[in-house]
Amino acid sequence: MLFANHEPMGIALLGLNGKDQPMMEMFLKRHWSTQCIVVPDHLAKLCILDLDGIEGNRLLQRQQSEYNQRPLIVLSVHDMSIVGVRVLRKPLRTELLKETIDVCRSEILQDRIRIEKAQSESERIIRVLPSTGPVKQRGIASEWQFQSSGENKRRLSVPSAASQARIIESTCGKSNKKEEKQPLITNKSYFYNHESNLQLILKSAIETSRSNRKPAHLVFQDGKSITILPNANQCLNAISDSKLKPRCLLKLSAEQVKVVSSDYSESQLMMSCDDNPQPLDALLWKVSLWSSRGRLPIGTVEDVNIGIRKWPNLTRMLAIPEFIRIAALWSKNPISLTKTAELLRIETGYIYAFFSACHAMDLIQFHSSYKQNSNQKDPISKKLAKTGFLRRILTRLQSM
């Protein structure tokens, strides 16, 4: 993932000791040999900080005060939560670290694209305006002002805390702490009917279109439409996110949203449409999050152990940092929703939203077996513990 000028992204490594520093550099070189490079702190676009070092807290305060708009990944043996910072607990899992860096790189790239697009648009407007006077030669001072204005544009393009809060509320709902006196299964506010809204209609249309290998249109009553391109695994969405989001909360019928098969090829549809194509999976993922808003699909049982078949591609999907922690846990060891909240110490809204999105993508894998309580011992194990080594081997062979 290179920038438009084909320059690799700079990463600063701070607080790492003499043993961990070369290991981290080797890790970066192995996975992003041409896309990333280790640079000094003031040149970096992303920073990885070890908080457990002697100067860990001082380095963290400096990052938050001087580089508060730059993505920061903090490593620590302690379980903590820092506002605006992605915290990874040691010992590090390679897949989790890689996924976190990929998410940060994706955010930085999107930020860079927005800046370059805004700059190119402003330059285009300036070129068509008539010249009102002689052009002054740019000196050192004017060059500094030009760079400063570019930096201000970057700061303006970074989502504010209020914007981030709105994104989290629209996907994971408001603070969703379960009352101990009221079980989840009896509280209807924790569930939503995924079989009577846009989520199911969109998913069914995608499956039918892929089965027929023909494009299809989702046409709404107001004339807005979403075109599904199954072979390219893309869609042409003529509805903005601000207008699509409310539709995810409505109960829709077949009369309100019609699925129409297209007679045109995918190339013809793409050439005749002004909308930029986007991945089908990303659209279904986004619609599922907006439909869920931190709730579970009706019929979900909270005490069944679950896992995920594979990692969702969070680098190109609407994601919250907590999703990475949940995905890492579920991919490693099947566990129930209740235990997930207790182990990760996060609000249930994040867990329910991630489950709902993965469930819509058919990534959830249910496990019927429950984990045995650690203080309950298997009676067979008790019996074998009293026997000798050879006796245990013979017993094991007889049971095979």
C-alpha positions in Angstrom: 0.0 0.0 0.0 2.0 2.9 -1.3 1.1 6.6 -1.4 0.4 8.3 -4.7 4.0 9.3 -5.1 5.1 5.7 -4.6 6.8 6.5 -1.3 6.7 3.9 1.5 4.9 4.7 4.7 7.2 5.7 7.6 6.8 3.9 11.0 8.5 5.0 14.2 9.4 2.5 16.8 9.7 3.9 20.3 10.5 2.5 23.7 11.6 -0.9 22.4 14.6 -2.5 24.1 17.7 -3.7 22.2 16.2 -7.2 21.7 12.7 -6.2 20.6 13.8 -3.4 18.3 15.4 -5.6 15.6 12.7 -8.2 15.9 10.0 -5.6 15.2 12.0 -4.3 12.3 12.3 -7.8 10.9 8.6 -8.3 11.3 7.8 -5.1 9.3 10.3 -6.0 6.6 8.8 -9.5 6.3 5.2 -8.4 5.8 5.6 -4.9 4.2 9.1 -5.0 2.6 8.4 -2.2 0.1 5.4 -0.5 1.7 6.8 0.4 5.1 10.1 1.8 6.4 11.4 2.5 9.9 12.0 6.3 10.2 12.6 8.8 13.0 9.7 10.0 15.1 9.2 13.3 13.4 9.0 11.7 9.9 6.6 8.9 10.8 3.0 8.5 9.7 2.4 5.7 12.3 4.0 5.1 15.7 4.4 1.8 17.6 5.3 2.5 21.3 6.3 0.0 24.0 4.7 1.4 27.2 6.6 -0.9 29.6 10.0 0.7 29.1 11.6 3.1 31.5 10.4 6.1 29.5 7.2 4.6 28.3 4.8 7.1 30.0 6.9 10.1 29.0 6.9 8.9 25.4 3.2 8.4 25.5 2.5 11.9 26.8 4.7 13.3 24.1 2.9 11.4 21.4 -0.5 12.6 22.7 0.6 16.2 22.9 2.7 16.6 19.7 1.3 13.9 17.4 -2.3 13.5 18.6 -3.6 13.2 15.0 -1.2 10.4 14.1 -2.3 6.7 14.6 -0.6 5.2 17.7 -0.2 1.5 18.6 0.8 0.9 22.3 2.2 -2.4 23.5 1.9 -3.4 27.2 1.6 -6.4 29.5 -1.2 -4.6 31.4 -4.8 -4.6 30.3 -5.8 -1.0 29.8 -7.8 1.4 27.6 -6.4 4.7 26.3 -8.7 7.1 24.4 -7.7 7.3 20.7 -5.0 4.7 21.0 -4.9 1.1 20.0 -3.6 -1.0 22.9 -2.2 -4.5 22.3 -1.5 -6.7 25.2 1.7 -8.7 25.5 2.7 -11.4 24.7 1.9 -10.2 21.2 0.1 -12.4 18.7 1.5 -12.0 15.2 -1.8 -12.1 13.4 -3.3 -9.5 15.7 -0.4 -7.1 15.3 -0.4 -7.5 11.6 -4.1 -6.8 11.4 -3.8 -3.7 13.6 -1.0 -2.3 11.5 -3.1 -3.0 8.3 -6.1 -1.1 9.7 -3.8 1.9 10.6 -2.3 1.8 7.1 -5.7 1.8 5.5 -6.8 4.8 7.6 -3.7 6.7 6.7 -4.1 6.0 3.0 -7.7 7.0 3.0 -6.7 10.2 4.8 -4.0 10.9 2.2 -6.4 10.3 -0.7 -8.9 12.8 0.8 -6.2 15.4 1.2 -4.9 14.9 -2.4 -8.4 15.0 -3.8 -9.1 18.3 -1.9 -5.8 19.8 -3.1 -6.4 18.8 -6.7 -9.9 20.2 -6.5 -8.7 23.5 -5.2 -5.9 23.7 -7.8 -8.5 23.0 -10.5 -10.7 25.9 -9.3 -7.7 28.2 -9.1 -6.7 27.4 -12.7 -10.0 28.5 -14.1 -10.2 31.8 -12.2 -8.9 34.8 -14.1 -5.6 36.2 -13.0 -6.1 39.5 -11.1 -2.5 40.5 -10.9 1.1 39.5 -11.5 2.2 36.2 -10.0 4.7 36.7 -7.2 7.7 34.5 -7.1 7.5 32.0 -4.2 10.2 32.5 -1.7 11.2 30.6 1.4 8.5 32.2 3.5 5.7 31.5 1.0 6.9 27.9 0.7 6.6 27.4 4.4 3.1 28.9 4.3 2.2 26.5 1.6 3.4 23.5 3.6 1.6 24.7 6.7 -1.7 25.1 4.8 -1.4 21.5 3.6 -0.8 20.3 7.2 -3.9 22.2 8.3 -5.9 20.5 5.6 -4.8 17.1 7.0 -5.8 18.0 10.5 -9.2 19.1 9.3 -9.7 15.9 7.4 -9.1 13.7 10.5 -12.5 12.7 12.1 -13.2 14.5 15.3 -14.0 12.8 18.5 -17.7 13.7 18.0 -17.6 12.1 14.5 -16.0 8.9 15.9 -18.6 8.8 18.6 -21.4 9.0 16.0 -19.8 6.2 14.0 -19.6 4.0 17.0 -23.2 4.8 18.1 -24.5 4.1 14.6 -22.8 0.6 14.4 -22.6 -0.5 18.1 -25.3 1.5 19.7 -25.1 3.5 22.9 -23.6 2.2 26.1 -25.0 -1.3 26.3 -24.3 -2.7 29.7 -26.4 -5.7 30.6 -28.3 -5.7 33.9 -27.3 -8.6 36.1 -30.9 -9.0 37.4 -32.3 -9.3 33.8 -31.0 -12.1 31.6 -30.2 -11.3 28.0 -32.6 -13.8 26.6 -35.6 -12.1 28.2 -34.6 -8.5 27.2 -36.0 -7.7 23.7 -33.9 -4.6 23.4 -30.8 -6.7 22.8 -32.3 -8.3 19.6 -33.4 -7.2 16.2 -35.3 -8.9 13.5 -32.7 -9.4 10.7 -35.3 -11.3 8.6 -37.5 -8.3 7.9 -35.1 -5.5 6.9 -32.7 -4.4 4.3 -30.0 -6.8 5.5 -31.8 -10.0 4.5 -33.1 -8.4 1.2 -29.6 -7.4 0.3 -28.0 -10.7 1.3 -30.7 -12.8 -0.6 -30.2 -10.6 -3.7 -26.4 -11.1 -3.6 -26.8 -14.9 -3.2 -29.4 -15.1 -6.1 -27.2 -12.9 -8.3 -24.2 -15.0 -7.7 -26.1 -18.2 -8.3 -27.4 -16.9 -11.6 -24.2 -15.1 -12.5 -26.2 -12.1 -13.7 -26.3 -8.5 -12.4 -29.3 -7.5 -10.4 -30.8 -4.2 -9.2 -32.3 -3.4 -5.8 -34.8 -0.7 -6.6 -36.4 1.3 -3.8 -39.8 3.1 -4.0 -38.1 6.5 -4.4 -36.2 5.3 -7.5 -32.8 4.9 -5.8 -31.1 1.7 -6.6 -28.1 -0.6 -5.8 -26.6 -2.6 -8.7 -25.0 -6.0 -7.8 -22.1 -7.2 -10.0 -21.6 -10.8 -8.9 -18.7 -11.7 -11.1 -16.6 -8.7 -10.2 -17.8 -9.0 -6.6 -18.7 -5.3 -6.7 -21.7 -3.1 -6.4 -22.8 0.3 -7.8 -24.5 2.1 -5.0 -26.4 5.3 -5.9 -27.4 5.9 -2.3 -25.2 7.9 0.1 -24.4 6.4 3.5 -26.4 9.1 5.3 -29.5 8.0 3.4 -28.8 4.3 3.4 -28.3 4.1 7.1 -31.9 5.0 8.1 -33.2 2.4 5.7 -31.4 -0.3 7.6 -33.7 0.3 10.6 -37.0 0.1 8.7 -39.1 -2.9 8.3 -39.2 -3.4 4.5 -41.5 -5.5 2.3 -41.1 -6.9 -1.2 -43.2 -4.0 -2.5 -40.9 -1.4 -1.0 -37.7 -3.0 -2.4 -37.8 -4.9 -5.7 -35.0 -7.1 -7.0 -34.8 -6.9 -10.8 -32.5 -9.0 -12.9 -30.4 -7.0 -15.4 -30.1 -7.7 -19.1 -26.9 -5.8 -19.5 -23.4 -7.1 -18.9 -21.3 -5.9 -15.9 -18.9 -3.9 -18.1 -21.8 -2.1 -19.7 -23.3 -1.2 -16.3 -20.0 0.1 -15.0 -19.4 2.2 -18.1 -22.9 3.7 -17.9 -22.8 4.5 -14.2 -21.1 7.5 -12.6 -20.8 5.8 -9.2 -17.6 4.3 -8.1 -17.9 0.5 -7.5 -17.4 -0.8 -4.0 -16.9 -4.4 -2.7 -20.1 -6.4 -2.1 -18.9 -7.8 1.1 -18.1 -4.3 2.4 -21.6 -3.1 1.6 -23.3 -6.1 3.3 -21.0 -5.7 6.3 -21.9 -2.0 6.6 -25.6 -2.7 6.3 -25.4 -5.4 8.9 -23.7 -3.1 11.4 -26.3 -0.3 10.8 -29.1 -2.8 11.2 -27.7 -4.3 14.4 -26.7 -1.1 16.2 -25.2 -3.3 19.0 -27.9 -5.9 19.0 -28.1 -9.6 18.2 -30.2 -11.3 15.6 -33.3 -12.9 17.0 -32.8 -16.5 18.0 -29.1 -16.0 19.1 -28.2 -17.9 22.3 -25.5 -16.1 24.4 -24.0 -19.2 26.1 -23.1 -21.2 22.9 -19.4 -21.3 22.1 -18.7 -19.6 18.8 -15.8 -18.9 16.6 -15.1 -17.4 13.1 -14.2 -19.5 10.0 -11.7 -16.8 8.9 -10.8 -13.2 9.6 -13.0 -10.6 7.9 -11.1 -8.1 5.8 -11.2 -5.2 8.3 -8.8 -3.1 6.2 -11.6 -2.4 3.7 -14.6 -2.6 5.9 -16.2 -0.3 8.4 -14.6 -1.4 11.6 -14.1 -0.4 15.3 -10.7 -1.1 17.0 -12.4 -3.5 19.4 -13.4 -5.7 16.4 -9.8 -6.7 16.0 -9.6 -7.9 19.6 -12.8 -9.9 19.2 -11.7 -11.4 15.9 -8.4 -12.5 17.4 -10.1 -14.1 20.4 -12.7 -16.0 18.3 -10.3 -17.2 15.7 -8.0 -18.7 18.4 -10.5 -20.3 20.7 -14.3 -20.8 20.5 -16.0 -18.9 23.4 -19.5 -17.7 24.2 -20.7 -14.1 23.9 -20.9 -13.8 27.7 -17.4 -15.0 28.3 -16.1 -12.7 25.5 -17.4 -9.7 27.3 -15.9 -10.8 30.6 -12.6 -11.7 29.1 -12.1 -8.6 26.9 -13.8 -6.2 29.4 -15.6 -4.3 26.7 -19.2 -3.3 26.3 -21.6 -5.9 24.8 -22.6 -3.5 22.0 -19.2 -4.0 20.3 -19.4 -7.8 20.6 -23.0 -8.0 19.4 -22.4 -5.7 16.5 -19.3 -7.7 15.4 -21.2 -11.0 15.8 -24.2 -9.7 13.7 -21.9 -8.6 10.9 -20.0 -11.8 10.9 -23.2 -13.8 11.0 -24.5 -11.9 7.9 -21.2 -12.8 6.1 -21.5 -16.5 7.1 -18.3 -16.3 9.1 -19.7 -17.5 12.4 -19.0 -21.1 13.4 -21.1 -22.6 16.2 -19.7 -25.2 18.6 -22.2 -27.4 20.5 -19.6 -28.5 23.1 -19.3 -26.4 26.2 -16.1 -25.8 28.0 -15.8 -27.8 31.2 -15.5 -25.8 34.4 -11.9 -25.7 35.6 -12.8 -26.8 39.2 -14.7 -29.8 37.9 -12.5 -32.8 37.2 -13.4 -35.6 34.8 -14.2 -38.8 36.8 -12.1 -40.8 34.3 -9.1 -38.6 34.9 -9.5 -39.1 38.7 -9.5 -42.9 38.2 -6.5 -42.9 35.9 -4.6 -40.6 38.3 -4.5 -43.4 40.9 -3.1 -46.0 38.5 0.5 -46.5 37.4 2.0 -45.3 34.1 1.8 -48.7 32.3 -1.8 -49.2 33.5 -2.8 -45.8 32.0 -1.3 -46.7 28.7 -3.2 -50.0 28.6 -6.4 -48.3 29.5 -5.8 -45.8 26.8 -5.2 -48.5 24.2 -8.3 -50.4 25.1 -10.5 -47.3 24.7 -9.2 -46.7 21.2 
